[in-house]
């Protein structure tokens, strides 16, 4: 009822009480049917955490049955041991001639027939089935990442086939902070076959017959690009609106990253709620300005052109004396980026709109971004999207309706902060960089292993890894992003900032 994860909200007694009051109100307003919902409940224990993660059966106007979660995950984005006490036992409840095994998310993620290495010694599903359970219900807040739906379905099918029982999994839908919950609820028969399923990335009602084991199968978003894009749109919409904003502002450079971000924003919030701002500087090409304007026209969004050259020159003039005798370097490049960040935040303050920063995962990983410059904003919409996936998603957008100008898709990536600048001046080709980053960041492979298995020069791999390690201080100051990978920067990847990395 309260959404997941509630984090330290559960430490407020008023919040916990409101959970119970809401459950009682739902029970009173649903006569003639039974409802199962999740809620936070007080832990009846003298020691330990004060609350539990629970599921309630609401029936005949009252809370008829309560089951709390036993397995509390503490990996990746989960930290339930911080807030919740585990249930000491689980009990079946009878319903419609069935002995129902009610489980909560992680309680179904410990099947010995599926996992090579289990995180827990106890399996709640196994215990409930052995006690006579013949119908497994699982309510989940299972976050999305690419490949997660197929993985989750295979895991649930293993449970169904092994215990020869139907399995129902109902999953949360929506975005909460960095996490996107994709729905994609399913019902499987004892053979592990899907007999009913809900839509992905939107709320849905699905009917199925628990006796005949037949039901409705609603179409889900298919394909990696379509799924990633749908997750980014849903995550952006819910983040912006739940933070109390209606409109967003985007710095539109004419490049591919800001173009994709603008497309996501329009699909999430409507074109009337997106303000695009072009901020050309002394090294911006006319082609980039034209591409930004064309994209805004194609999307039907408001476009303002605010030149930063005069601001940049003023900064240089003010700093001229203290910088005397030193050559121009990245400092002057970053001044341009920070001038743009200042402009966007001024517009944000004046119009009450949130800024979407436009950096991708590849740039954030290696620190190819400017603190208080292009990193400025309230949401980093594509910060978990590697550059190569940015291009794939952009082609996907254009396959539906050609809105991103072709030059944005074809020209070499550049920050345009000095004459003739290209990303490749500093970074390896993104096709190489993204492979190294996936192996190192998501799979925790060593530089030696990456070099050997991928056939890359070890010096190159170590240079990339060193850039990743040295940029932790930047990432921990970045705006939240929307997680679509198995390991995103942010809450689910916790490394110290001040650490001597021996690469």
Backbone torsions as a table, in degrees:
resi	resn	phi	psi	omega
1	UNK	NA	-34.6	-175.1
2	UNK	-91.7	-5.3	-173.7
3	UNK	84.9	162.7	-176.2
4	UNK	-139.4	139.3	0.4
5	UNK	-89.3	134.3	178.3
6	UNK	-77.4	-15.9	178.5
7	UNK	53.3	-134.9	-171.1
8	UNK	-78.7	2.0	170.6
9	UNK	-57.6	-27.8	-177.1
10	UNK	-69.8	-10.3	178.1
11	UNK	-80.9	-9.6	178.7
12	UNK	-90.4	121.5	-177.1
13	UNK	-62.7	-32.4	178.9
14	UNK	-66.1	-35.5	178.1
15	UNK	-65.3	-45.3	179.3
16	UNK	-63.6	-43.0	179.3
17	UNK	-63.3	-38.1	179.8
18	UNK	-65.2	-33.2	174.9
19	UNK	-57.4	-50.6	-178.7
20	UNK	-63.7	-42.9	179.9
21	UNK	-62.1	-39.1	179.7
22	UNK	-67.7	-40.2	177.0
23	UNK	-61.1	-42.2	-179.8
24	UNK	-66.4	-36.4	178.2
25	UNK	-67.2	-41.2	177.2
26	UNK	-62.2	-43.1	179.6
27	UNK	-60.1	-40.7	-178.6
28	UNK	-69.0	-28.3	-175.3
29	UNK	-97.4	6.2	179.8
30	UNK	-125.8	57.1	178.9
31	UNK	-67.3	143.2	175.5
32	UNK	87.9	-8.8	176.3
33	UNK	-132.0	164.3	175.2
34	UNK	-107.5	145.1	-178.9
35	UNK	-128.7	137.1	170.4
36	UNK	-114.4	128.0	179.3
37	UNK	-142.9	157.4	178.2
38	UNK	-91.4	148.8	179.1
39	UNK	-161.9	166.6	175.2
40	UNK	-96.1	130.2	-178.6
41	UNK	-126.8	155.1	176.7
42	UNK	-65.1	142.5	175.9
43	UNK	-86.8	125.5	-179.5
44	UNK	-87.8	73.6	-179.1
45	UNK	-147.8	150.6	-178.8
46	UNK	-80.7	-24.1	-179.9
47	UNK	-129.6	165.8	177.7
48	UNK	90.6	-161.9	-177.6
49	UNK	-70.1	154.9	-172.1
50	UNK	-91.0	-8.7	-176.7
51	UNK	-134.9	166.1	178.7
52	UNK	-132.6	153.5	174.9
53	UNK	-90.0	112.6	-166.6
54	UNK	-127.7	163.2	172.0
55	UNK	-125.8	135.0	-177.0
56	UNK	-118.5	139.9	169.3
57	UNK	-96.4	117.0	179.5
58	UNK	-103.4	121.2	-173.4
59	UNK	-153.0	140.1	177.9
60	UNK	56.0	37.8	174.6
61	UNK	78.4	10.6	-177.7
62	UNK	-146.4	169.0	174.7
63	UNK	-81.0	105.6	-170.7
64	UNK	-91.6	-23.9	-176.1
65	UNK	-157.0	142.4	-179.7
66	UNK	-135.6	129.7	176.1
67	UNK	-130.3	130.1	179.7
68	UNK	-103.3	162.1	-173.7
69	UNK	-78.0	138.6	-179.3
70	UNK	-96.8	-44.7	-174.8
71	UNK	-95.9	115.5	-175.3
72	UNK	-109.8	106.0	-175.1
73	UNK	-71.7	149.0	177.9
74	UNK	-135.4	29.9	-179.5
75	UNK	-116.3	163.1	178.4
76	UNK	48.6	-120.4	-175.9
77	UNK	-86.6	-2.2	-175.9
78	UNK	-94.0	141.7	177.1
79	UNK	-150.2	51.5	-171.2
80	UNK	-71.6	-27.1	178.1
81	UNK	-63.9	-21.9	177.1
82	UNK	-65.4	-35.2	-170.7
83	UNK	-111.8	-31.9	-167.9
84	UNK	-114.1	151.2	168.1
85	UNK	-94.0	141.2	179.6
86	UNK	-79.0	150.6	173.2
87	UNK	-68.3	144.8	179.6
88	UNK	-87.0	-19.5	-178.5
89	UNK	-156.8	168.1	176.3
90	UNK	-131.8	147.8	-175.0
91	UNK	-133.9	143.8	175.2
92	UNK	-77.7	158.0	170.0
93	UNK	-134.6	142.3	-178.9
94	UNK	-82.1	141.0	177.1
95	UNK	-160.0	124.4	177.2
96	UNK	52.5	41.7	177.9
97	UNK	78.1	5.7	179.9
98	UNK	-111.9	154.6	170.4
99	UNK	-100.3	103.1	-170.7
100	UNK	-85.7	131.0	174.8
101	UNK	-103.0	103.1	-176.8
102	UNK	-93.8	119.9	-178.3
103	UNK	-127.3	160.0	-179.4
104	UNK	-120.5	114.1	172.5
105	UNK	39.5	-98.1	-172.2
106	UNK	-58.9	-23.9	179.5
107	UNK	-59.8	-21.5	178.5
108	UNK	-99.8	4.5	-174.4
109	UNK	-106.3	41.9	-179.3
110	UNK	-144.5	31.0	-177.2
111	UNK	-74.7	124.5	-175.8
112	UNK	-67.3	-19.5	179.5
113	UNK	-82.0	-11.1	-177.9
114	UNK	-110.3	-40.4	-173.8
115	UNK	-94.1	131.1	175.5
116	UNK	-69.6	-36.9	178.1
117	UNK	-132.8	115.8	-177.4
118	UNK	-89.7	151.2	-179.8
119	UNK	-88.8	-15.5	-175.8
120	UNK	-134.0	151.7	179.5
121	UNK	-82.4	-21.5	-175.2
122	UNK	-108.0	140.0	177.5
123	UNK	-117.1	104.5	-178.2
124	UNK	-58.3	-38.4	-179.5
125	UNK	-63.8	-47.2	179.5
126	UNK	-57.9	-43.7	-178.7
127	UNK	-65.2	-41.0	-179.4
128	UNK	-68.4	-39.2	177.9
129	UNK	-67.5	-41.4	177.8
130	UNK	-63.5	-26.2	178.4
131	UNK	-82.7	0.1	177.7
132	UNK	114.8	3.0	178.5
133	UNK	-64.9	134.3	179.7
134	UNK	-129.2	14.8	176.7
135	UNK	-155.1	117.9	-175.6
136	UNK	-100.0	123.2	174.2
137	UNK	-110.7	134.5	179.4
138	UNK	-134.9	117.2	173.2
139	UNK	-99.8	133.1	-168.8
140	UNK	-132.3	151.5	161.6
141	UNK	-122.7	78.2	-173.7
142	UNK	-101.2	107.7	-175.4
143	UNK	-65.8	151.3	179.3
144	UNK	-81.9	140.4	157.6
145	UNK	-147.0	159.5	-175.4
146	UNK	-58.1	123.5	-177.3
147	UNK	94.1	-8.4	-174.8
148	UNK	-65.9	-40.5	-175.7
149	UNK	-62.7	-43.9	179.5
150	UNK	-66.4	-41.4	179.2
151	UNK	-62.0	-46.5	-178.2
152	UNK	-63.9	-41.6	-179.6
153	UNK	-65.6	-40.6	178.7
154	UNK	-64.8	-38.0	178.4
155	UNK	-64.4	-45.4	179.5
156	UNK	-66.0	-35.9	178.2
157	UNK	-64.9	-35.1	177.1
158	UNK	-63.0	-41.6	177.3
159	UNK	-62.5	-47.2	-178.7
160	UNK	-59.9	-47.3	-177.0
161	UNK	-69.8	-39.3	-176.7
162	UNK	-68.2	-41.8	-177.1
163	UNK	-98.5	-4.1	178.1
164	UNK	56.2	49.3	178.5
165	UNK	-134.7	152.0	172.4
166	UNK	-68.0	148.3	178.7
167	UNK	-129.4	127.7	176.0
168	UNK	-115.0	127.2	175.6
169	UNK	-123.4	117.8	176.9
170	UNK	-110.0	121.5	-171.4
171	UNK	-113.2	144.6	176.9
172	UNK	-59.8	149.6	177.6
173	UNK	-124.2	132.5	174.3
174	UNK	130.6	177.0	178.5
175	UNK	-109.4	132.5	173.4
176	UNK	-128.2	109.9	-174.5
177	UNK	55.2	-121.4	-176.6
178	UNK	-83.2	-11.8	-172.6
179	UNK	-95.7	142.9	174.1
180	UNK	-117.1	130.2	177.4
181	UNK	-108.8	122.5	-165.5
182	UNK	-92.2	-0.3	-175.1
183	UNK	69.2	-111.2	177.7
184	UNK	55.8	37.0	-178.9
185	UNK	-62.8	146.9	-176.1
186	UNK	-139.8	155.5	169.1
187	UNK	-124.7	130.1	179.7
188	UNK	-120.3	142.9	176.3
189	UNK	-83.4	175.3	-177.6
190	UNK	-61.0	-15.0	176.1
191	UNK	-87.6	1.2	-179.4
192	UNK	81.1	13.1	-179.2
193	UNK	-91.3	141.2	178.9
194	UNK	-74.8	121.4	179.4
195	UNK	-110.8	-11.9	174.7
196	UNK	-157.4	146.3	177.2
197	UNK	-155.7	148.8	177.6
198	UNK	-97.2	169.4	-179.9
199	UNK	-69.2	163.6	175.3
200	UNK	-100.3	140.5	172.0
201	UNK	66.2	19.3	172.0
202	UNK	-156.4	153.1	179.8
203	UNK	-66.4	150.2	-173.8
204	UNK	-157.1	154.6	170.8
205	UNK	-119.2	128.7	-178.2
206	UNK	-126.8	132.9	177.2
207	UNK	-102.7	141.2	170.6
208	UNK	-148.2	155.4	-179.0
209	UNK	-99.1	116.5	-175.5
210	UNK	-75.5	-14.7	176.0
211	UNK	-89.6	-50.2	-178.2
212	UNK	-81.1	-15.0	-177.8
213	UNK	55.3	51.3	173.2
214	UNK	-128.0	156.8	-179.1
215	UNK	-171.9	-177.1	-178.8
216	UNK	-88.3	136.6	175.2
217	UNK	-114.8	108.7	179.4
218	UNK	-93.9	144.8	-175.0
219	UNK	-66.8	136.2	176.5
220	UNK	-108.1	156.1	177.7
221	UNK	-62.8	128.0	-176.4
222	UNK	-114.5	148.9	176.9
223	UNK	93.8	145.0	-175.1
224	UNK	-65.4	-45.6	-177.9
225	UNK	-66.4	-45.4	-179.6
226	UNK	-62.9	-39.8	-179.6
227	UNK	-68.2	-45.2	179.0
228	UNK	-61.0	-43.0	-178.4
229	UNK	-65.9	-43.9	178.8
230	UNK	-60.9	-39.2	178.6
231	UNK	-64.8	-42.1	-179.7
232	UNK	-65.9	-38.6	178.6
233	UNK	-66.0	-47.9	179.9
234	UNK	-63.0	-45.0	-179.6
235	UNK	-62.4	-41.3	178.4
236	UNK	-65.4	-47.1	-178.9
237	UNK	-58.4	-48.5	-176.0
238	UNK	-71.8	-37.0	178.8
239	UNK	-61.8	-49.9	-177.1
240	UNK	-61.8	-48.7	-174.8
241	UNK	-72.1	-39.2	179.8
242	UNK	-70.2	-20.9	174.5
243	UNK	-84.9	1.4	174.9
244	UNK	90.0	14.7	179.3
245	UNK	-105.6	156.4	174.4
246	UNK	-114.7	-27.1	-173.2
247	UNK	-124.3	156.7	178.4
248	UNK	-128.6	156.2	176.7
249	UNK	-122.7	136.3	-177.9
250	UNK	-132.5	131.1	170.8
251	UNK	-77.0	113.9	-174.7
252	UNK	-101.5	111.1	-172.7
253	UNK	-95.9	-14.8	-170.8
254	UNK	95.5	-5.9	177.4
255	UNK	-88.5	175.9	-172.2
256	UNK	-75.5	-33.9	-177.0
257	UNK	-66.1	-49.7	-179.7
258	UNK	-68.7	-29.4	177.2
259	UNK	-64.7	-46.4	179.0
260	UNK	-64.0	-41.9	179.5
261	UNK	-60.5	-40.7	179.0
262	UNK	-64.8	-40.4	178.6
263	UNK	-63.1	-42.9	177.9
264	UNK	-60.9	-44.8	-178.0
265	UNK	-62.2	-42.0	180.0
266	UNK	-64.6	-44.4	179.7
267	UNK	-69.1	-27.3	-179.1
268	UNK	-81.2	-38.6	-167.2
269	UNK	-125.3	-8.8	-176.5
270	UNK	92.3	143.1	-173.9
271	UNK	-63.2	-27.0	-179.6
272	UNK	-70.5	-11.7	-177.9
273	UNK	-108.4	15.2	-178.9
274	UNK	-122.1	123.4	174.6
275	UNK	-110.6	120.7	177.4
276	UNK	-102.4	138.6	-177.1
277	UNK	-128.1	118.3	172.0
278	UNK	-89.8	132.4	-176.4
279	UNK	-131.1	70.6	-177.4
280	UNK	-65.9	144.8	176.1
281	UNK	-117.6	-167.7	-175.3
282	UNK	-64.4	-21.8	-176.6
283	UNK	-111.9	7.5	178.6
284	UNK	-72.1	135.6	179.1
285	UNK	-83.0	151.2	176.5
286	UNK	-62.0	-32.9	179.0
287	UNK	-61.7	-39.9	179.4
288	UNK	-67.4	-40.2	177.5
289	UNK	-61.9	-44.5	179.8
290	UNK	-64.1	-40.3	-180.0
291	UNK	-64.9	-38.9	178.1
292	UNK	-64.2	-44.1	-179.9
293	UNK	-65.4	-41.4	179.9
294	UNK	-63.1	-43.5	178.7
295	UNK	-60.5	-45.7	179.7
296	UNK	-59.8	-41.5	177.9
297	UNK	-63.3	-45.3	-179.3
298	UNK	-62.5	-35.3	-179.5
299	UNK	-85.3	-14.7	-179.4
300	UNK	74.1	32.1	-178.4
301	UNK	-107.6	156.9	177.7
302	UNK	-66.8	138.0	-178.4
303	UNK	-131.0	126.2	176.5
304	UNK	-118.9	139.6	179.0
305	UNK	-111.0	113.7	-177.9
306	UNK	-125.3	106.4	-175.6
307	UNK	-74.5	136.5	-179.0
308	UNK	-102.8	1.5	-174.3
309	UNK	-58.1	-44.0	-178.9
310	UNK	-65.2	-39.7	177.7
311	UNK	-63.4	-43.6	179.7
312	UNK	-60.2	-45.9	-179.6
313	UNK	-65.0	-34.9	177.7
314	UNK	-65.7	-43.2	176.1
315	UNK	-57.4	-47.4	-178.1
316	UNK	-62.0	-40.0	179.9
317	UNK	-64.5	-43.1	-179.6
318	UNK	-64.9	-35.9	-175.9
319	UNK	-90.1	-4.3	-172.3
320	UNK	-56.9	-44.7	-176.3
321	UNK	-66.3	-47.3	-176.7
322	UNK	-73.0	-23.1	178.0
323	UNK	-92.1	4.3	-174.4
324	UNK	-55.4	134.2	177.6
325	UNK	86.4	-0.4	179.3
326	UNK	-111.5	141.0	-179.8
327	UNK	-74.0	154.0	173.6
328	UNK	-68.4	142.1	-179.0
329	UNK	-151.6	-148.2	-179.0
330	UNK	-61.8	-20.7	-179.6
331	UNK	-57.5	-49.8	-179.4
332	UNK	-67.0	-33.8	175.6
333	UNK	-63.1	-44.2	-176.9
334	UNK	-70.6	-27.7	175.8
335	UNK	-59.7	-40.5	178.2
336	UNK	-62.4	-45.4	180.0
337	UNK	-62.9	-40.5	-178.8
338	UNK	-72.2	-30.1	174.6
339	UNK	-63.5	-39.9	177.5
340	UNK	-65.7	-41.7	177.9
341	UNK	-60.6	-40.1	178.8
342	UNK	-63.6	-41.4	179.1
343	UNK	-62.6	-45.3	-178.6
344	UNK	-63.2	-41.4	-179.0
345	UNK	-70.8	-30.8	174.6
346	UNK	-64.5	-43.6	177.3
347	UNK	-64.5	-38.1	177.6
348	UNK	-60.1	-47.2	179.2
349	UNK	-62.7	-44.0	-174.3
350	UNK	-69.7	-40.1	-174.1
351	UNK	-101.4	-2.6	179.3
352	UNK	65.8	34.6	180.0
353	UNK	-115.2	151.1	-179.0
354	UNK	-92.3	139.8	179.5
355	UNK	-86.4	131.5	171.1
356	UNK	-97.8	115.6	173.5
357	UNK	-75.7	159.0	-166.4
358	UNK	-120.2	12.6	-178.9
359	UNK	-73.7	147.5	-179.8
360	UNK	-98.8	175.5	-175.8
361	UNK	-66.2	-37.0	-178.9
362	UNK	-61.3	-45.6	179.6
363	UNK	-66.3	-45.0	-179.2
364	UNK	-63.0	-35.9	-178.5
365	UNK	-61.3	-44.7	-173.3
366	UNK	-101.5	6.7	177.7
367	UNK	75.9	19.7	179.3
368	UNK	-83.1	63.0	-175.9
369	UNK	-162.0	163.0	-172.7
370	UNK	-115.9	119.6	173.7
371	UNK	-57.9	134.7	178.6
372	UNK	65.0	14.0	176.0
373	UNK	-119.8	-108.0	179.6
374	UNK	-70.5	-10.5	175.4
375	UNK	-85.2	-7.4	-178.2
376	UNK	-66.5	138.1	177.5
377	UNK	150.2	172.4	-179.1
378	UNK	-97.3	-21.4	178.2
379	UNK	-145.4	128.1	175.2
380	UNK	-95.6	85.8	-165.7
381	UNK	-59.3	-36.4	-175.2
382	UNK	-115.7	26.0	-175.8
383	UNK	-72.4	-7.4	173.2
384	UNK	-110.7	20.8	180.0
385	UNK	-112.5	108.0	177.0
386	UNK	-59.6	155.8	-175.4
387	UNK	-57.8	-40.2	179.8
388	UNK	-64.1	-34.4	176.5
389	UNK	-73.7	-29.7	173.9
390	UNK	-55.7	-45.6	179.1
391	UNK	-65.3	-42.3	179.7
392	UNK	-63.3	-41.8	179.0
393	UNK	-67.1	-35.9	178.8
394	UNK	-66.0	-40.4	175.0
395	UNK	-65.3	-36.0	176.8
396	UNK	-62.7	-44.6	177.8
397	UNK	-57.4	-46.2	-178.3
398	UNK	-70.3	-21.9	177.0
399	UNK	-69.7	-23.6	177.1
400	UNK	-85.9	-42.4	176.1
401	UNK	-162.8	124.1	-174.2
402	UNK	-70.7	101.7	-179.9
403	UNK	-119.7	-31.5	179.9
404	UNK	-81.5	122.9	-178.0
405	UNK	-58.8	143.1	-178.4
406	UNK	-58.3	-39.9	178.0
407	UNK	-59.1	-32.4	178.1
408	UNK	-64.6	-30.5	179.3
409	UNK	-81.1	-23.5	-169.6
410	UNK	-107.1	-28.7	-173.5
411	UNK	-75.0	150.2	179.0
412	UNK	-61.4	135.7	-179.6
413	UNK	-59.9	137.0	-179.6
414	UNK	-155.0	142.0	173.9
415	UNK	-81.5	-14.6	179.9
416	UNK	52.6	49.4	178.3
417	UNK	-107.4	-4.0	171.9
418	UNK	-153.6	163.6	-176.2
419	UNK	-59.7	130.5	174.7
420	UNK	67.6	16.3	-176.1
421	UNK	-67.9	140.3	173.8
422	UNK	-136.2	149.5	176.4
423	UNK	-57.2	-33.7	-177.1
424	UNK	-68.1	-10.5	174.5
425	UNK	-65.5	-28.7	-174.8
426	UNK	-114.9	-34.4	-172.9
427	UNK	-110.4	152.1	170.7
428	UNK	-67.3	165.8	177.0
429	UNK	-51.6	140.5	-176.2
430	UNK	-59.6	-28.2	177.4
431	UNK	-63.2	-31.5	177.0
432	UNK	-84.7	-47.1	-177.3
433	UNK	-57.3	-44.6	-175.5
434	UNK	-67.2	-32.1	176.5
435	UNK	-66.8	-45.3	178.4
436	UNK	-61.7	-43.8	-178.6
437	UNK	-65.5	-39.8	177.8
438	UNK	-62.5	-45.3	-179.6
439	UNK	-64.7	-39.3	-174.3
440	UNK	-84.3	-48.0	-173.8
441	UNK	-79.1	-46.0	-173.8
442	UNK	-88.2	-33.4	-175.6
443	UNK	-109.1	-3.2	176.7
444	UNK	57.2	34.9	176.9
445	UNK	-78.6	149.8	178.8
446	UNK	-76.1	156.7	176.3
447	UNK	-55.4	-38.1	-179.3
448	UNK	-64.2	-43.3	-179.9
449	UNK	-66.5	-41.8	179.0
450	UNK	-60.6	-47.2	-178.7
451	UNK	-61.5	-42.3	-177.3
452	UNK	-69.3	-47.7	-174.9
453	UNK	-74.4	-30.1	-177.2
454	UNK	-96.6	-13.5	-178.4
455	UNK	76.4	25.2	179.3
456	UNK	-93.3	156.1	174.7
457	UNK	-65.3	130.4	-175.9
458	UNK	-62.5	-33.8	179.5
459	UNK	-64.5	-38.3	178.2
460	UNK	-64.7	-46.1	-178.9
461	UNK	-62.2	-44.4	180.0
462	UNK	-64.6	-35.1	178.2
463	UNK	-64.8	-42.4	178.3
464	UNK	-64.9	-45.3	-179.4
465	UNK	-62.2	-39.2	178.6
466	UNK	-63.1	-39.1	177.3
467	UNK	-63.7	-39.6	177.6
468	UNK	-61.2	-48.2	-176.1
469	UNK	-66.1	-38.5	-177.0
470	UNK	-75.1	-9.8	-175.4
471	UNK	-102.7	8.5	-178.2
472	UNK	-60.3	-37.2	-178.7
473	UNK	-64.1	-31.4	176.9
474	UNK	-71.0	-47.7	-175.5
475	UNK	-60.7	-35.4	-177.7
476	UNK	-78.0	-2.2	171.7
477	UNK	-107.9	2.4	-177.2
478	UNK	-78.7	157.9	173.9
479	UNK	-65.4	153.4	175.6
480	UNK	-58.3	147.1	176.5
481	UNK	-117.3	176.9	-179.4
482	UNK	-102.8	119.0	-175.1
483	UNK	-77.6	121.9	173.4
484	UNK	-129.1	-2.0	179.9
485	UNK	-108.2	171.1	178.4
486	UNK	-67.2	-25.7	179.4
487	UNK	-143.9	102.7	-179.9
488	UNK	-100.9	156.3	170.9
489	UNK	-68.5	144.4	-179.4
490	UNK	123.9	-143.4	-170.0
491	UNK	-59.8	-30.8	-176.5
492	UNK	-89.0	0.3	179.2
493	UNK	-133.6	97.5	-168.8
494	UNK	-109.1	100.8	177.4
495	UNK	-121.0	149.4	177.2
496	UNK	-66.2	149.2	176.6
497	UNK	-78.5	-50.1	-177.7
498	UNK	-91.5	89.0	-178.5
499	UNK	-142.0	136.3	177.4
500	UNK	-83.7	106.7	-177.7
501	UNK	-86.8	124.6	178.9
502	UNK	-103.3	88.5	-176.3
503	UNK	-102.1	NA	NA
